[in-house]
Amino acid sequence: MMDLFYKKRSNESKLDLLEVIEYDGFNFNEKEYFKSAEDHISSLTGHNHAKLTNSGNSAILIAMNNLSGPIFIPDQGAWHGFKQIAKFLKKEIVSIKTNQGLINLDDLEDSFHKYSSIVSYSSGFFLTSFAGYTAEQDIKEIAKICDENEVTLVEDVSGGIGDDKKHLANGRYSDIIVCSSGSPKIVNFGYGGFISSNDENIFSNSKLLLNTFKVSPIIARGIDTELNNAKKNFTKAVTATRYLKKSFSNVIHHDKRGINLIVSNDNPNYLFKILNEDLKTVEGKSILTKCPNYNRIKEKALAIEIKNLDANSLNKENLDEIINICENVF
């Protein structure tokens, strides 16, 4: 019998929370918890400065609020919060044409040239490490184009933090890194997020927002602990997704690293109905996403969200069972 468990907070961070909560009178040094977590973030991203926030969207808002120019976003496969926050801040939004979520470097260059009269480092290109969580963006090459056109690159690494290859969530490439540590994420604390950069002005200009979006010392301690699991969570999700992609036809971006797989199909509603019962987790939660969906792909398809599963569930037996359940349906 297949036992798929939804991604959950680690036992280590649960114990940390109890320790902090039970600490007599909360007479601990709050600054130490924040410093430890933020130093930990910097060690993973390679940026000199990092701050915790109460959500990934708060980190995005802080980054975007520091930019006065147009906001460039992919036409699909990113995070809908980019557009929502840009609208809230009354920013001009420019959609970048993609190949099923993947950035085409020539199209990116052309878009920047088209807006060259108003583009500067006050403009920002916001994207996620993976297109639709299924295909790794070429962040290094994208960063070169952004730098040549004086556009600030902002990478949402909620799915890419912990990459041991350092292709993703790498401060050498991305000017600003934002991340959610909600659930189900690679840093899976269930709450909070962070922002990092080498530009100290982002933080000095955002003192009010950083104070408004501040987390408690308990959250800081928990995120700090969950950062220890980022590499394991990332690697297991990528490895499991690669294994599954080899076993299905009609997989979008079948040859790319990702933490979910998206299968093209003309009737995703039917597939969802058929598969949802058998592919639910022990807790009764779904790991399927119907498309079209801006956050995944704007075509008819069904996504199997490997990223939602606890890393310990991603063993060969469970993956083979997922294949067996799906093979007569797809």
N, C-alpha and C positions, 0 to 999 in steps of 0.2 A: 504494500500500500504506500502511495506517495504521500510524504509529509512535507508540504510546503508551508513555511512559516513566514509571515509578513515581517519586513525589516523592523527591528525593535532596538531600543536603547540597550547598550551593553550592560552586563552585570557590574562592571567596574564603575561606570558612571552612576548607576543606581546606588552603589555603596558610597560613592563620593557625595551624592546628594544627601543621603542619610547622615553622613558624618558632619556635613556643613549645617544641616537643619538642627542636629542635636548638639551642636557646639554651644557650650554654656553662654547664654546671653548674647550670642553672635559677636563675641569679642575676638574676632579674627581680623587680620589685616586685609581689608577688601582690595587694596591696591595690588597686593601680591597675586591674588587670583586673576585680576585683569591683566597684569603684566605677564604672568605665566602664559595665559591663553593667547594674548596678542603677540608675544615673542614666538609662540608655537606656530601661529599663522604665518608670521614673517619667515620662519624657517622653511615652511612648505612652499610659499609663493616666491620667496626670494626678494620680496619688497622690504624696504627699510621701515615702513610705517604700516600699522594695522590697527583697526578698531572693531570691537564687537558691536552688533546692532541687534534689535529685537526681531528682525526678519530679513530675508534676502531682499524683499521689496524695499525695505528701508535703506539698505545699502545701495540699491539701484537709484533710489530717489536722491540720496546724498551725492552720488557720482554725477547724475544728470543735472542736478541743481548747480553744479560747479561749471557747467558748460552753457555758453550763451548762444552758440550756433546751432545749425540743424542737427537733428538726431537721425542717424542712418541705422536701419534695422533690416534683417533678412525678410523676404516676402513670405517665408514659412519656416518651420523647424526651429523656431527660437522660443522666446517666452513672451506670452501676451502682455505680461506686466510692463515690458518695455514701452509698448504703445500706450497703455493705460496711463502710465506715469508721465510720459511725454505730453499726452493730452492734458493731464492735470496741471502740468507746469507750463502749458501753452507753448510748447516747443514745435517748431516745424519738423515734420516727420518725412523722411525720404526712404522709400522701400527699395531694397536691393534685390534684383532678380537673382534667383538661385536655381541650381539643378537639384530639385527635390530636397531643398533645404541646404545643400552644400553650396558654399560661396564659390562662384566662378570668378577667378582673379581678374580676368579681362573686364567683366561686367562691373566689378568693384572699381577698378581703375577708371572706367568710362563714367561711372556715376560721380566719382569725385571730381573728374575734369568738368563734367556738366555743371557742377555747383562750385567751380573753382573761385568764382568771384566772392563767395561768402564762406568758403571752407577755410578753417584754420584749426589750431589746436583747441579752440573753443567749440569745435564741432566734435561729435563723438559717434563712433561706430560701436553699437552694442550687439553682441552675439553670444550664443552659448557654446561651450566647448564642443558639444556634439550637436549636429543637425538632427532635431527630433529625438535626441538621445541615441540615435542609431548609427551616425556616421561622424567620425572625427573631422573637425574643421582643420584646415592647414593654417594653424595660428601663426606659425613662423613667417610664412609668405604673406599672409594677410597683414601681419605687423609691419613688414617691409613697405607694403603699399600705403598703409596708414601713415607711416613715418615720412615717406616721400611726399605725401600730400598734406602733411601737417594736420592729421586727424587723430584725435585721441582714441585709442583702442580700449574698449571696456569688455572684458570677458567674464561672463557668468559661469563660474566653475562648479556650480552645484552638482553637476555630473562628472566633472573632470578633475577635482582635487584628489591628490594621491597618486597621480600618474607617475610611475617610476621611470618612464622614458623621458619625462620632463617636456613632452610636446605640448601638454596642456597645463593650465594653471601655473605658468612660468612667467615671473615678473621680468625676465629679460625681453619678453615679447609684448605682453599686455601692459599698457600704462596703468590701468586700474583693474583690479580683480574684485568681483563681488561674489557672494556665495550665501546660500541658504543652508542652515543646519536643521531645518525642519524634517519631517518624515513624509515619505521615504527618500532619504538622500544618502550621499556617500558619507558625509559627516552627519550621522543620524542621531542627533540628540532629541529631536522632536520640537525644537523651538530655537529661534534666534538665527543669526547670520553674521557676516563680517564684510569689511571692505579693506583692501590693502593697496598701497601705491608707494612709489618713491617720491612723489610730489607732496611734500609736507603741507603745502598751501591748501590742498583739498581738505585737510583736517582742521587747519586754523580757520578756514573760511566757513566751516560747518559746525562750529561749537554748539550753536543752539540746537541744530538737528541731532547731533550726536548725543547731546544731553536728553533731548526728547525721546530718542530711540534707545536709550541706555538700558542695559539688562542688569539683573541683580547679580551679586557675587555667586549665588547658587548656579545660575545659568552659565556664568563665566567658567566656573569649575567643571561643570558638566561638558561644555563644548570642548574645553581643554582636553579632557579625558577622551572624548569621542574622536578628536583629531588623531589620536594614536591608531585608530582603526581605519583611517581613510585609505591607506595603501592597500590593506587587505580587502576592504569592501570594493574598491575600484578594480583591483586585479581579478578578483573572483567573478565579478559581474562581467568584465570584458571577456574573460576566458570562457565562461558559460555561454555568453551570447555568440561568440565565435563558433563554438561547438554546435549550437542550435542552427545558426545560419547555414552551416554546411548541409543540414538535413532537410531543408525546405526549398521548394522552388518559388519563384516570384518574390524573393526577398529583395526589398529595396536596399541599395548600397550593400550588397552581400559581401563585398570584399573589404569593407571598412570596419575599423574598430568601433564598437558601440556598447551600450549597456542595456539595450533592448533590441528586438527585431521587429520590423514592420513588413507585413506580407500583403502585397497587392491582391485585391479581390473585389469583384463587382457587387458583392452582397455582404458587406461587413456586419450589418444588423443581424442577418441570419447566422453568420459565423459566431458572433458574440453570444447569441441566444443558445446555440448548440454547445459551445465550449465553456461558457462561463461557469456552469455548475462543476464540471470536472477539473477546471484549472483554478478554482478558488483556493485560498490558503486555509490552513487549519482554523484560523480566526474568522473565516467566512468572507474575506476581502478579495475583491477581484484583482487580477493582474493583467486585464485586457483594456485597451483603449480603442474606441471606434474612430475611424478617420473617414472624411476630411476633418482635420483638427489643426489649427495654426501651430500649436505647440509640437505637433508631430509632422504631419504632411497633409497638404490640401488636396488629397486624392482619396478615392475609395480604397480602404485598406484596414487591416487590423493589427494593432501593436501588442506584442507580448512583452510586458514590462518586467524584465529580469531584474532591473534595478530596484524593484519593490520588494524583492525577496531577501530574507536574511541570508547572509553569506554562507552559513552552515547548511542551508537547504540546497546549495548549488553543487550537489554531488552528482556523479555520473548516473546513479540509479534514478534520481528524480528527473534529471534532464532527459534520460532515455524514455521515461514514462510520459513526459510532456510530448516528446516526439511521437510516441505510440498513440496518444490521445488525439493528436492533431493530424496524423498522416492520412487518415481516411476522410478528413473533413476538408482540408485545404485542396 
